[in-house]
Amino acid sequence: MTDKEREDVALFRFGVISDLVGATRLEPGEQGRRIKQKAAVRWNIPHSTRTRVSTNTIRRWVAIYEKSGRQLDSLKPVPRNDSGRCRQVDEDTVLSLVRLRKAKPLLPVIQLIDEMEQKGLVSPGYTLRLSTAYRVLKKAGISGRPGGDLVDRRRFEAEFPNDIWQADVMHGPQVMVDGKKRKSYLIAFLDDHSRLIPYARFALSENLASFLSALRAALTTRGLPRKLYVDNGSAFRSRHLEKVCACLGIAITHTPPYTPQGRGKVERFFRTVRSQLLSSFAGQTLDDLNQALDDWIQQDYHRRPHSSTGQSPLQRFASHLELIRQPPLDLDDHFRKEVRRRVNKDRSVSINGRSFEAPTRLIGEQVGLLFHEETPHKVEIMLRGETQGFLVALDPQINAQIGRDYRPETNERDRQGQLCFTTMEEKR
C-alpha cells in the first residue's frame, strides 16, 4: 500500500475506536457493549472489500493505539508478508457460490459457506473464507439482504463540557465588500453540555478554509473537544479536516443526510441569532456584523440562563474546567495542508504555480509538503515521517550565475543535506 492508502486506513480505524479512547468515562461494561455494536455495523472500509470489523480486531486497535501513546501512525496497517501469493478461490467455486446465493438470498453468508463445503462445491486445494465470500458476492451485486432498519432517534446531552461540539453553518445577511454586496455565512461551534459558543464568526465563504480557520480559533479559545458533530457538507467530509481531528484526538461524527434533528442545539442557536441579533442589526460591513455578534454572545447569550439547563452557558461550562483538554503548543502545525510531490532531477517542485527547490539528496523522492494556505511560501518537507527542513523559493536568475562543483571530494556537505554550489567568481 502507498503512504496515502495506509494513512486512509489509519484514519478509518481511529474513527471506529474514537469514542472508546476519547471519552471522559465509560461505565462498567459500556466499552464491551459499544464494541459489539460496532462489530454488527457494515463499514465502508477504505481500500478493502470487507464491510465488517470483528470485536477482537476493534479491541486490538484500541490496545495498539493506547500502547503507542495515542499516536495515529500506530493504526497504519503493517505490510503483508504473503504478498504475491494467490489468495482467491477458482472460478468454479465462485460460480457455485453465486448460484447458491441466488437460490437462498436470506441465508447468512457463513451458512452459505457451510453448505458449499457439505455439498463439495469448493474446489480441492482452495479454502472459501468469509471475507472472500463477501467480496465475491459484492462483486456479483447480490451481497445485500432485503429489508431495512428503523431509525432510532433519542434526545441526548453530553455529560461534561467539551465532550461534544456541534458545528454548522448558517446563511447570513449581505454585507458591503469593496463597494459590492456579498453574502455572509455564520460558522459556529456549540458545546453540547453547556450550550456555550466556543467560537462563532461570519465569513464570506462556507468552504473548508473558512471552517478550518474558525475551528483553529475555537480550539485555541476553549480547548479540545472529544467529539465534533457535523453534517455531510463537502467541507465536513474533507480528508484534511479528518486528519486534523484525528491527530488531535477528536472524533468526527456526521449526521445522516437530510436529518438536521441531530444538530438541534446549534440549529436553535441559529434561530436565536436571527431573532435577537440580526432582526435589529443596522451595520453594513463584515467587521460591523462580527463585532455585533461578539458583543451579543459575550454580554448577553453566555450570561443569560438557558431554558434547557437552568444555568448560563458560561457558568455551566466553567463548572468542570479541570476536564478541559488544552490544545498542544504546535496546534497551528496540525492545520497545515499537505500535498505530495516527487522532486524533479533539477531539485524543483511546484505547488499551486509556485516553484521551489529541495535539497539535492531528495532528488527522485516522493515527499510530503506541509504549508498554511495563508503563508504558501513557508513549506516544510517530510520524508517517511521525518522533517527534511524547508523548501527554498526557486530563482532561475540566481541559479544561472551559480556553478556546480561535481568533484567527489566535495560531496560530504551534500550528503549532509547542504547545497554544494560555488559561485563562478569563487571558481575563478
C-alpha positions in Angstrom: 0.0 0.0 0.0 1.1 3.6 -0.6 1.7 6.0 2.3 -1.6 7.8 1.5 -3.6 4.5 1.4 -2.0 3.4 4.8 -3.0 6.8 6.2 -6.6 6.4 4.9 -6.8 3.1 6.7 -5.4 4.7 9.9 -8.0 7.5 9.8 -10.8 4.9 9.3 -9.5 2.8 12.3 -9.4 5.9 14.5 -12.9 6.8 13.5 -14.1 3.3 14.7 -12.4 3.5 18.1 -12.5 7.2 18.7 -15.4 7.1 21.3 -13.6 4.2 23.1 -10.3 6.0 23.6 -11.5 9.7 23.8 -14.5 9.5 26.2 -14.1 11.0 29.7 -15.5 8.0 31.4 -17.1 4.7 30.4 -19.4 2.8 32.8 -18.6 -0.8 33.6 -19.5 -2.9 30.5 -20.0 0.1 28.3 -16.9 -0.5 26.2 -17.9 -4.1 25.5 -21.4 -3.0 24.5 -20.1 -0.4 22.2 -17.6 -2.8 20.6 -20.4 -5.3 19.9 -22.5 -2.6 18.3 -19.6 -1.6 16.1 -18.9 -5.2 15.1 -22.5 -5.5 13.9 -22.3 -2.5 11.6 -21.5 -2.6 7.9 -18.5 -0.3 7.3 -17.1 1.3 4.1 -13.5 0.2 4.8 -11.0 2.1 2.6 -9.0 0.1 0.1 -10.8 -3.1 1.2 -13.8 -5.2 0.0 -14.7 -6.2 3.6 -17.6 -4.5 5.3 -17.3 -5.9 8.8 -14.8 -5.5 11.7 -14.7 -8.1 14.4 -14.8 -7.4 18.1 -11.2 -8.8 18.6 -9.9 -6.5 15.8 -11.5 -3.5 17.5 -10.0 -4.4 20.8 -6.6 -4.9 19.2 -6.8 -1.4 17.6 -7.7 0.2 20.9 -4.7 -1.6 22.6 -2.3 -0.6 19.9 -3.4 3.0 20.0 -3.2 3.3 23.8 0.2 1.5 23.9 1.7 3.9 21.4 0.8 6.9 23.5 -2.2 7.6 21.2 -0.2 8.1 18.0 -2.2 8.0 14.8 0.7 6.2 13.0 0.2 3.2 15.2 -3.0 2.4 13.4 -1.5 2.2 10.0 -1.5 -1.3 8.5 1.7 -3.4 8.6 2.7 -4.6 5.1 1.7 -8.2 4.5 4.3 -10.9 4.4 2.5 -13.1 1.9 2.5 -10.5 -0.9 2.4 -12.1 -4.3 0.6 -15.3 -3.2 -2.8 -16.3 -4.7 -5.5 -15.8 -2.0 -8.6 -16.2 -4.2 -10.8 -19.2 -5.0 -11.1 -20.6 -8.5 -13.9 -19.7 -11.0 -15.9 -22.9 -10.4 -16.2 -22.1 -6.7 -17.2 -18.5 -7.4 -20.0 -19.6 -9.8 -21.3 -22.2 -7.3 -21.4 -19.6 -4.5 -23.3 -17.1 -6.7 -25.8 -19.7 -7.8 -26.4 -20.8 -4.2 -26.8 -17.2 -3.0 -29.4 -16.6 -5.7 -31.3 -19.7 -4.7 -31.1 -18.8 -1.0 -31.0 -15.0 -0.7 -31.9 -14.8 3.0 -29.3 -17.4 4.2 -26.4 -15.8 6.2 -23.1 -16.0 4.3 -21.4 -18.1 6.9 -24.1 -20.7 6.4 -23.7 -20.5 2.7 -20.0 -21.4 3.1 -21.0 -24.4 5.3 -23.5 -25.6 2.7 -20.9 -25.2 0.0 -18.4 -27.4 1.9 -21.0 -30.0 2.7 -22.0 -30.4 -0.9 -18.4 -30.4 -2.1 -18.8 -27.2 -4.2 -15.5 -25.8 -3.0 -12.8 -27.0 -5.4 -10.0 -29.1 -3.9 -7.0 -27.2 -2.8 -9.0 -24.0 -2.1 -10.5 -22.6 1.1 -13.6 -20.4 0.9 -13.2 -17.8 3.7 -15.8 -15.5 4.9 -14.0 -12.4 3.6 -13.6 -14.0 0.2 -17.3 -14.9 0.1 -18.3 -11.3 0.9 -16.0 -10.0 -1.8 -17.3 -12.4 -4.4 -21.0 -11.7 -3.6 -20.4 -7.9 -3.5 -18.8 -8.0 -6.9 -21.7 -10.0 -8.2 -24.1 -7.4 -6.9 -26.0 -9.8 -4.6 -24.5 -9.1 -1.2 -27.4 -7.1 0.2 -30.3 -8.5 2.1 -33.9 -7.3 1.8 -35.4 -5.1 4.5 -34.1 -2.1 6.3 -33.6 -0.8 9.8 -35.9 1.7 11.6 -34.2 4.9 12.7 -33.9 5.3 16.5 -33.7 9.0 17.4 -33.3 10.0 21.0 -32.7 13.2 22.8 -29.2 13.4 24.2 -26.9 15.6 26.1 -23.1 15.4 26.7 -22.1 14.6 30.3 -19.3 17.1 30.6 -18.0 20.3 28.8 -16.1 19.6 25.6 -17.4 16.0 25.3 -19.3 17.0 22.2 -19.2 20.1 20.0 -21.9 20.7 17.4 -20.8 22.7 14.4 -22.8 24.1 11.5 -23.0 27.0 9.0 -25.9 29.5 8.7 -26.6 31.7 5.7 -26.3 35.3 7.0 -27.2 38.8 5.7 -25.5 40.6 2.8 -22.6 43.0 3.7 -20.6 45.6 1.7 -17.2 44.4 0.5 -15.2 46.8 -1.8 -18.4 48.6 -2.7 -20.4 45.5 -3.6 -22.9 43.4 -1.6 -21.7 39.9 -0.7 -23.4 37.2 1.2 -22.1 36.2 4.6 -22.1 32.8 6.4 -22.1 32.2 10.1 -19.7 29.4 11.2 -20.5 28.4 14.8 -19.4 25.8 17.3 -21.7 24.9 20.3 -20.7 22.9 23.4 -23.4 20.3 23.8 -23.3 20.1 27.6 -23.3 23.8 28.5 -24.6 25.4 25.2 -21.6 27.7 25.3 -20.3 29.0 22.0 -16.6 28.2 21.8 -16.3 30.3 18.6 -18.6 31.9 16.1 -17.7 34.1 13.1 -19.3 35.5 10.0 -17.2 34.8 6.9 -17.6 35.4 3.2 -17.5 31.7 2.3 -18.5 28.4 3.8 -15.6 26.5 2.2 -13.1 24.3 4.0 -10.5 27.1 4.5 -13.1 29.2 6.3 -14.2 26.3 8.5 -10.7 25.3 9.4 -9.8 28.9 10.4 -12.8 29.0 12.7 -12.1 25.6 14.2 -8.5 26.6 14.9 -9.7 29.7 16.7 -12.3 27.7 18.7 -9.7 25.2 19.9 -7.4 28.0 20.9 -10.1 29.7 22.9 -11.9 26.8 24.6 -9.6 23.7 24.4 -10.1 20.4 22.6 -13.4 18.6 22.3 -13.6 14.8 22.3 -16.2 14.6 19.5 -17.2 17.0 16.7 -20.7 16.6 15.4 -21.3 18.0 11.9 -23.4 17.4 8.8 -22.5 15.9 5.5 -21.4 19.1 3.7 -18.3 18.9 1.5 -16.2 20.9 3.9 -17.1 18.5 6.7 -16.2 15.4 4.6 -12.8 16.6 3.6 -9.8 14.4 4.2 -7.8 17.4 5.5 -10.4 18.0 8.3 -10.5 14.3 9.1 -6.7 14.1 9.5 -6.5 17.3 11.6 -9.1 16.0 14.0 -7.6 12.5 14.2 -4.1 13.8 15.0 -5.7 15.9 17.8 -7.7 13.0 19.2 -11.0 14.5 18.1 -13.7 12.1 16.7 -15.9 13.3 13.9 -19.5 12.2 13.7 -21.7 13.0 10.7 -25.4 13.3 10.9 -27.3 11.3 8.3 -28.2 13.3 5.1 -31.4 15.4 5.4 -31.7 14.9 9.1 -30.8 18.2 10.9 -32.6 16.9 14.0 -29.2 15.6 15.3 -27.8 19.1 15.4 -30.9 20.6 17.0 -29.0 22.6 19.6 -26.9 24.6 17.2 -30.0 25.0 14.9 -31.8 26.5 17.9 -28.8 28.8 18.5 -29.1 30.0 14.8 -32.8 30.8 15.3 -31.9 32.9 18.4 -29.2 34.7 16.4 -31.8 35.6 13.7 -34.5 36.7 16.2 -32.3 38.6 18.7 -29.3 39.8 16.8 -30.0 40.1 13.1 -33.5 41.5 13.5 -32.0 44.7 14.9 -28.6 44.8 13.2 -28.1 48.1 11.3 -24.4 47.8 10.2 -23.1 47.5 6.7 -19.7 45.7 6.8 -18.5 42.3 7.8 -16.5 43.8 10.7 -19.7 45.5 11.9 -21.5 42.2 11.8 -18.8 40.3 13.7 -18.4 43.0 16.3 -22.2 42.9 17.0 -22.1 39.1 17.2 -19.2 39.1 19.7 -20.8 41.7 21.9 -24.1 39.8 21.9 -22.6 36.4 22.7 -20.3 37.6 25.5 -22.6 40.1 27.1 -26.0 38.5 26.6 -26.1 34.9 25.4 -23.3 33.5 27.6 -24.6 35.2 30.8 -28.3 34.5 30.4 -29.7 31.3 32.0 -30.5 28.7 29.3 -34.1 27.4 29.2 -32.9 23.8 29.0 -30.2 23.7 31.7 -31.4 26.5 34.0 -27.8 27.8 34.1 -26.0 30.3 32.0 -23.7 28.7 29.4 -20.6 30.3 30.8 -21.5 29.1 34.4 -22.2 25.6 33.3 -19.0 25.3 31.1 -16.8 26.6 34.0 -18.2 24.0 36.5 -15.7 21.4 35.2 -12.7 23.3 34.0 -10.5 20.5 35.3 -11.7 18.3 32.4 -10.8 20.7 29.6 -8.0 19.4 27.3 -5.6 22.2 26.4 -4.5 22.5 22.8 -0.9 21.5 22.0 1.7 24.2 21.6 2.1 23.2 17.9 -1.6 23.5 17.2 -1.1 25.6 14.1 1.1 22.9 12.6 -1.7 20.4 12.7 -3.8 22.6 10.4 -1.2 22.7 7.6 -2.3 21.5 4.3 -0.4 18.5 2.9 0.4 17.8 -0.8 2.7 15.1 -2.2 5.2 15.8 -4.9 8.2 13.9 -6.5 11.3 16.0 -6.5 12.5 16.6 -10.1 16.0 16.0 -11.3 16.7 19.7 -11.2 15.6 19.7 -7.5 12.5 21.7 -8.3 8.9 21.1 -7.0 5.8 23.1 -7.8 2.8 24.0 -5.6 -0.1 26.0 -6.9 2.1 27.6 -9.6 4.9 28.4 -7.1 8.3 26.9 -7.8 10.7 25.8 -5.1 14.0 24.0 -4.7 14.6 21.0 -2.4 17.9 19.6 -1.1 19.9 17.5 -3.6 19.6 14.4 -1.5 15.8 14.3 -2.1 16.0 14.1 -5.9 13.6 11.4 -7.1 11.9 11.1 -3.7 8.2 11.5 -3.2 7.9 13.8 -0.3 5.1 15.4 1.7 4.9 19.1 1.7 3.2 20.9 4.6 2.1 24.6 4.5 -0.6 27.0 5.5 -2.6 28.4 2.6 -2.2 31.9 4.1 1.6 31.5 4.1 2.3 29.4 1.0 5.9 30.5 0.8 6.8 28.6 4.0 6.8 24.9 3.1 8.2 22.1 5.3 9.4 18.9 3.7 8.5 15.5 5.2 10.0 12.1 4.1 8.9 8.9 5.8 7.6 10.8 8.8 10.7 12.9 9.4 11.2 16.5 8.7 13.8 17.5 6.0 13.7 21.2 6.6 12.0 23.8 4.4 11.8 24.5 0.7 13.6 27.5 -0.9 11.9 29.7 -3.4 13.3 29.0 -6.9 15.1 31.9 -8.5 16.3 31.0 -12.1 18.3 34.2 -12.5 20.4 33.4 -9.4 20.8 29.8 -10.5 22.1 30.9 -13.8 25.1 32.6 -12.0 25.9 29.6 -9.8 28.4 26.9 -10.9 28.1 23.3 -9.8 31.1 21.5 -8.3 30.8 17.8 -9.1 34.2 16.8 -7.5 33.7 13.6 -5.4 35.7 15.1 -2.5 33.2 17.9 -2.1 30.2 15.6 -1.7 30.4 15.3 2.0 28.5 18.5 2.6 25.9 17.4 0.0 25.4 14.1 1.9 24.7 16.2 5.0 21.8 17.8 3.2 23.5 21.1 2.3 23.9 22.6 -1.2 27.3 22.1 -2.7 27.3 25.0 -5.1 30.1 27.6 -5.6 29.8 30.8 -7.5 31.6 31.5 -10.8 33.7 34.2 -9.1 34.8 31.7 -6.4 35.9 29.3 -9.2 37.9 32.0 -10.9 
